[in-house]
Amino acid sequence: MEKCKVIAITNQKGGVGKTTTTVNLGVGLAAAGKKVLLVDADPQGSLTVSLGVKNPDALDVSLSSLMQSLMEDERLSGNAIIKHKEGVDLLPSNIELSGIETGLFNVMSREYVLKNAIEGMKQNYDYILIDCMPSLGMMTINALVAADSVIIPSQPNFLSTKGLNLLLRSISKIKRQINPRLRIDGILLTMVDNRTNNAKTIISSLRSTVGENIRVFHSEIPFSVRAAECSLYGESIFSHDRSGRVAAAYAALTKEVTLIEERAKNRSGSDRVR
């Protein structure tokens, strides 16, 4: 297995499509032949529910158990990984993770607990995608320390784009102080309704300003009721509405993400040759 890439999918604003993006990008990568682990780093367990686990709080082993065992220097009993029918693996979450986040403040090297928790799993995967909680708290910091890169889903509206500066400053601070290899793969526009002038104006402004320094993905995820239905069935948009616009958009995003990684590997290879 070549080097595994860890991507944190994050935005401190809720309801911007982080979980939907994690599921569909993950399944898209799996369909392209990649081995993929999805990590639910949100105590609400939205990713876990979206992949068909109806009662996450009933799970015996989850991400919180794994992190707790590391914090207490104990061996974890049981396997937390759940296999999904669409070819991705899931490291699930539940409400117990909220207690773990509080407990992190009293732990040495608290920013590295999630990184250490998934370190041994990286040899089994090409990609690990971390679905972050809607905050800039300790769990999100853990995710950014564990990650190689970040994808930022954002709706094209004023409130969503207004919060981008705070998130970008936080990512920059973590890059400077803790994780120098961290980079931003791009901003992903989600729930896009191009029929409104407001959305068109914000998208144009974002691409012309932020886009000068940070990639704004060419792929835009359209607003769709069909996409919102997927979590009820525990499946991706590729199973639920394969021929729809959202599936086509996530397929295009998958190609963009793999192209970013291929270019990074080519640059790394050429640097070694020099």
C-alpha positions as CSV (number, residue, x, y, z in Angstrom):
1,M,0.0,0.0,0.0
2,E,1.4,3.4,-1.0
3,K,1.3,6.3,1.4
4,C,-2.2,6.9,2.7
5,K,-3.6,10.4,2.3
6,V,-5.7,11.8,5.2
7,I,-8.3,14.5,4.4
8,A,-10.2,16.5,6.9
9,I,-13.6,17.7,5.6
10,T,-14.4,20.7,7.8
11,N,-16.3,23.9,8.3
12,Q,-17.3,25.3,11.6
13,K,-20.7,26.2,10.2
14,G,-23.2,23.3,10.3
15,G,-25.5,22.3,7.4
16,V,-23.0,23.0,4.6
17,G,-22.7,19.4,3.4
18,K,-19.7,18.0,5.2
19,T,-21.2,14.6,5.9
20,T,-22.7,14.3,2.5
21,T,-19.4,15.2,0.9
22,T,-17.5,12.7,3.1
23,V,-19.9,9.8,2.1
24,N,-20.0,10.6,-1.6
25,L,-16.3,11.4,-2.1
26,G,-15.5,8.3,-0.1
27,V,-17.7,6.1,-2.2
28,G,-16.5,7.8,-5.4
29,L,-12.9,7.0,-4.4
30,A,-13.8,3.4,-3.6
31,A,-15.5,3.0,-7.0
32,A,-12.2,4.2,-8.5
33,G,-10.4,1.3,-6.9
34,K,-9.1,3.0,-3.8
35,K,-9.2,1.6,-0.3
36,V,-11.1,4.2,1.8
37,L,-11.8,4.6,5.5
38,L,-14.4,7.2,6.7
39,V,-13.9,8.6,10.2
40,D,-16.9,10.1,12.0
41,A,-15.3,12.7,14.3
42,D,-18.7,14.3,15.3
43,P,-20.5,13.3,18.5
44,Q,-23.8,13.7,16.6
45,G,-22.8,10.7,14.6
46,S,-24.3,12.0,11.3
47,L,-21.8,10.1,9.2
48,T,-22.5,6.9,11.1
49,V,-26.2,7.3,10.6
50,S,-25.8,8.2,7.0
51,L,-24.0,4.9,6.4
52,G,-26.9,2.8,7.8
53,V,-26.1,2.6,11.6
54,K,-29.6,3.5,13.0
55,N,-28.6,3.7,16.7
56,P,-24.9,4.8,17.0
57,D,-25.3,5.1,20.8
58,A,-25.8,1.3,21.0
59,L,-22.4,0.6,19.5
60,D,-20.0,-1.2,21.8
61,V,-16.9,0.1,20.1
62,S,-16.5,3.4,18.3
63,L,-14.0,6.3,17.8
64,S,-14.5,7.4,21.4
65,S,-13.5,3.9,22.7
66,L,-10.4,4.0,20.6
67,M,-9.4,7.5,21.7
68,Q,-10.2,6.7,25.3
69,S,-8.0,3.6,25.3
70,L,-5.1,5.7,24.0
71,M,-5.7,8.4,26.6
72,E,-5.7,5.8,29.4
73,D,-2.8,3.8,27.8
74,E,-4.9,0.7,27.6
75,R,-5.5,-1.9,24.9
76,L,-8.8,-1.6,23.0
77,S,-11.0,-4.7,23.1
78,G,-13.0,-5.2,20.0
79,N,-12.9,-3.9,16.4
80,A,-14.4,-0.5,15.7
81,I,-14.4,-0.7,11.9
82,I,-17.7,-1.3,10.2
83,K,-17.7,-2.4,6.5
84,H,-20.3,-0.7,4.2
85,K,-21.9,-2.4,1.2
86,E,-20.6,0.3,-1.2
87,G,-16.9,-0.5,-0.5
88,V,-15.9,1.9,2.2
89,D,-15.0,1.2,5.8
90,L,-16.4,3.3,8.7
91,L,-14.9,4.3,12.0
92,P,-18.2,5.2,13.7
93,S,-19.0,7.8,16.3
94,N,-21.7,8.4,19.0
95,I,-22.5,10.8,21.8
96,E,-19.7,9.4,23.9
97,L,-17.3,11.4,21.8
98,S,-18.5,14.7,23.4
99,G,-17.1,13.4,26.7
100,I,-13.8,12.5,25.0
101,E,-13.5,16.1,23.6
102,T,-14.0,17.5,27.1
103,G,-11.5,15.0,28.5
104,L,-8.8,16.0,25.9
105,F,-8.1,19.2,27.8
106,N,-6.5,17.3,30.6
107,V,-4.4,15.0,28.4
108,M,-0.7,15.4,27.4
109,S,-0.2,15.9,23.7
110,R,-4.0,16.4,23.4
111,E,-3.8,17.6,19.8
112,Y,-2.3,14.3,18.7
113,V,-4.8,11.7,20.1
114,L,-6.8,11.3,16.9
115,K,-3.7,11.1,14.8
116,N,-2.3,8.4,17.0
117,A,-5.6,6.6,17.0
118,I,-5.7,6.2,13.2
119,E,-1.9,5.9,12.6
120,G,-1.9,2.1,12.7
121,M,-4.8,2.0,10.2
122,K,-3.1,4.0,7.5
123,Q,-1.2,1.0,6.1
124,N,-4.6,-0.5,5.1
125,Y,-6.0,2.4,3.1
126,D,-5.2,4.8,0.3
127,Y,-7.5,7.5,1.7
128,I,-8.9,8.3,5.2
129,L,-11.6,11.0,5.2
130,I,-12.5,12.6,8.5
131,D,-15.9,14.2,8.9
132,C,-15.4,17.0,11.4
133,M,-17.9,18.4,13.8
134,P,-19.3,22.0,13.1
135,S,-17.0,23.8,15.5
136,L,-13.3,24.8,15.9
137,G,-13.0,22.8,19.1
138,M,-10.5,20.2,20.3
139,M,-11.9,17.4,18.1
140,T,-11.6,19.5,15.0
141,I,-8.0,20.6,16.0
142,N,-7.3,16.8,16.4
143,A,-8.6,16.2,12.9
144,L,-6.5,19.0,11.4
145,V,-3.4,17.7,13.1
146,A,-4.1,14.2,11.8
147,A,-4.7,15.3,8.3
148,D,-2.5,15.9,5.3
149,S,-5.0,18.2,3.7
150,V,-8.4,19.9,4.1
151,I,-11.5,20.2,2.0
152,I,-13.9,23.0,3.0
153,P,-17.5,22.6,1.9
154,S,-19.3,25.9,1.8
155,Q,-22.7,27.1,0.7
156,P,-22.8,30.1,-1.6
157,N,-24.5,32.4,0.9
158,F,-23.3,35.4,2.9
159,L,-23.2,33.7,6.4
160,S,-21.4,30.6,5.1
161,T,-18.7,32.5,3.2
162,K,-18.4,35.1,6.1
163,G,-17.1,32.3,8.4
164,L,-14.4,31.2,5.9
165,N,-11.9,33.7,7.1
166,L,-12.0,32.4,10.7
167,L,-11.6,28.8,9.5
168,L,-8.7,29.7,7.2
169,R,-6.9,31.6,10.0
170,S,-7.4,28.5,12.3
171,I,-6.0,26.2,9.6
172,S,-3.0,28.6,9.0
173,K,-2.3,28.6,12.8
174,I,-2.3,24.8,13.0
175,K,0.0,24.6,10.0
176,R,2.4,27.1,11.6
177,Q,2.4,25.7,15.1
178,I,1.6,21.9,14.9
179,N,1.2,20.4,11.5
180,P,3.5,22.0,8.9
181,R,2.5,19.6,6.1
182,L,-1.2,20.6,6.3
183,R,-2.5,22.1,3.1
184,I,-5.9,23.1,1.7
185,D,-7.0,21.0,-1.2
186,G,-9.8,23.4,-1.9
187,I,-13.2,25.0,-1.1
188,L,-16.2,23.0,-2.4
189,L,-19.4,24.9,-3.2
190,T,-22.4,22.8,-2.0
191,M,-26.2,23.1,-2.2
192,V,-25.8,25.4,-5.2
193,D,-28.9,26.9,-6.8
194,N,-27.7,28.7,-9.9
195,R,-31.2,30.0,-10.5
196,T,-30.6,32.8,-7.9
197,N,-28.6,35.9,-8.7
198,N,-27.4,35.9,-5.1
199,A,-25.7,32.5,-5.5
200,K,-24.2,33.5,-8.8
201,T,-22.8,36.7,-7.3
202,I,-21.2,35.0,-4.3
203,I,-19.7,32.2,-6.3
204,S,-18.2,34.7,-8.8
205,S,-16.8,36.8,-5.9
206,L,-15.4,33.8,-4.1
207,R,-13.7,32.5,-7.2
208,S,-12.1,35.9,-8.0
209,T,-10.9,36.7,-4.5
210,V,-10.3,33.6,-2.4
211,G,-9.6,31.7,-5.6
212,E,-6.4,33.6,-6.2
213,N,-4.7,31.9,-3.3
214,I,-6.9,28.8,-2.5
215,R,-8.4,26.4,-5.0
216,V,-12.1,26.6,-5.4
217,F,-13.1,23.3,-6.9
218,H,-14.4,23.4,-10.4
219,S,-17.1,20.9,-9.4
220,E,-20.1,22.5,-7.7
221,I,-22.6,20.3,-5.8
222,P,-26.2,21.3,-6.8
223,F,-29.0,21.6,-4.3
224,S,-31.1,18.4,-4.5
225,V,-33.8,16.8,-2.4
226,R,-32.6,13.4,-3.6
227,A,-29.2,14.0,-1.9
228,A,-30.9,14.8,1.4
229,E,-32.8,11.5,1.1
230,C,-29.7,9.3,1.0
231,S,-29.1,9.2,4.8
232,L,-32.6,7.7,5.3
233,Y,-31.5,4.7,3.2
234,G,-27.9,4.5,4.5
235,E,-26.4,4.9,1.1
236,S,-24.5,7.3,-1.2
237,I,-26.0,9.3,-4.0
238,F,-24.4,6.9,-6.4
239,S,-26.8,4.2,-5.2
240,H,-29.7,6.4,-4.6
241,D,-29.8,8.5,-7.7
242,R,-26.9,7.4,-10.0
243,S,-28.0,9.3,-13.0
244,G,-28.8,12.5,-11.2
245,R,-26.9,15.9,-11.2
246,V,-25.5,15.4,-7.7
247,A,-24.0,12.0,-8.5
248,A,-22.4,13.6,-11.6
249,A,-21.0,16.4,-9.5
250,Y,-19.5,14.1,-6.9
251,A,-18.0,11.9,-9.6
252,A,-16.3,15.1,-11.0
253,L,-15.1,16.1,-7.6
254,T,-13.6,12.6,-7.1
255,K,-11.6,13.0,-10.3
256,E,-10.4,16.5,-9.1
257,V,-9.3,15.1,-5.7
258,T,-7.4,12.2,-7.3
259,L,-5.8,14.5,-9.8
260,I,-4.5,16.7,-6.9
261,E,-2.9,13.7,-5.3
262,E,-1.4,12.4,-8.6
263,R,0.2,15.9,-9.2
264,A,1.5,15.9,-5.6
265,K,3.1,12.5,-6.1
266,N,4.7,13.6,-9.4
267,R,6.2,16.7,-7.8
268,S,7.5,14.6,-4.9
269,G,9.0,12.1,-7.4
270,S,10.7,14.9,-9.4
271,D,12.1,16.4,-6.2
272,R,13.7,13.1,-5.3
273,V,15.3,12.8,-8.7
274,R,16.9,16.2,-8.3
